Amino acid sequence: MEALKSPLKNVNGELYIENVPAVKLAEKFGTPLYVISESKIRENYRRLYEAFSNRYDKFRILYSAKANTNISVLKILHDEGAYVDTVSAGEVYIALKAGFKPYEILYTGIDVGDLELKYILDSGVMVNVDSLPQLNRLLKFGIPEVLSVRINTEYGAGHHEYVVTASKFAKFGMNENSALEAYRIAKEAGVKKFGIHMHIGSGITEVTPFIKSGMRLLEIARKICTELGMSFDFIDFGGGLGVPYRPEDQELDLDIFCSRLVGLFRSKLSEFSLGNPELWIEPGRFIVAEAGILLTRVNAIKILPHKRFAFVDAGFNVLLRPAMYGAYHHIVVTNRLNEKPAEVYDVAGPICESGDIIAKERMLPKMCEGDLLAVLNVGAYGFSMSSQYNSRPRPAEVLVKGDKIALIREAETFEDLIRRQRVAEWLEG
Ligand code: PLP
């Protein structure tokens, strides 16, 4: 029998998300369907917040919007007291729509163009710069209220090489000398409030990379404070906190993570004379991954001499992670929870590419057409990485809270596939 974690329950062999049967959601809204549990988002946020704030009270979580930009998700986290980490003008726009005030939004631009920089300055959010050229261009357009510099500590980590963001060869952030120059320039230009930032990668379940990298960030902070006679309002250790995806995966040990990071922070604040800054982190995955479930219907069982496929209606247009990173997502058959795994399946999507396999060689209960699968832990980088590839409209999203259900994003229609297209006038006939 499947061992399920909250927000999932096994009620007489049927999957419930909080107090709602998965089958009911699929019948009401169709499939594929993203379901998000409000309680799980709040639970994860509070667990993390308490673990840190019990050890250091000038602490803040910036929810990393890129993991899941649904406005309802942002509103839940705003309500919990989070600030938000954004990486595009679009994310800033959505965060403002969700009710975040400009001073609650940190924008980390990755060497973006003038239009985006102007929008960012006009919106009045805090700006985290990635390079000296980016800073120089930004300052041509105006002076941000709060400026931070993303440091490349050169100690990165992550679940896949594509998500490691700190190394000698990484495209992100500044080294010590460039950062020193950046703060000097910004100070001379009249910036009054400063932060310093790192983000080393994503899906990290070991504590050591955060500590090694955090140490380097603090050393660089010391050099900047000493040489420029300035101080930081916040020191941001980024996101990257991993979650278990396979049943046998180890969880990040939150207690050890917090005590080692806060311990390092506290000891270096006094040793390096860093003043009294806030400690910030910006997790995305940790907060929302386990709160998201993708429901997808079995369209066909196809049996070849050496393979058995379960074809479902969600392809990599709906959930990209398996195709992009070879990521594992646990799958349960929502209407057969009490049945034993009996057959090995590749769970395949409808996209016309061989790489469109959501799960490879998975032991699952014997399935048939019409069964409803739940793909777990898709709340982070699920919908936010979806596309219309193969001209498939994106699915709906539903929020569940106890036994309450709300449609928080309508499924797209065929009309949405061509909404912004224009036919060249010489082709009109
Ligand atoms: N901060 C920045 C700058 C990022 O680029 C990312 C993700 O790539 C995050 C935070 C959040 O990472 P995660 O979802 O792994 O916590």
Residues whose N, C-alpha, C, O or C-beta is under 5 A from the ligand:
A	BS01	PLP	S64 A67 D85 T108 H199 G201 S202 G203 G238 G239 G240 L241 E282 P283 G284 R285 F286
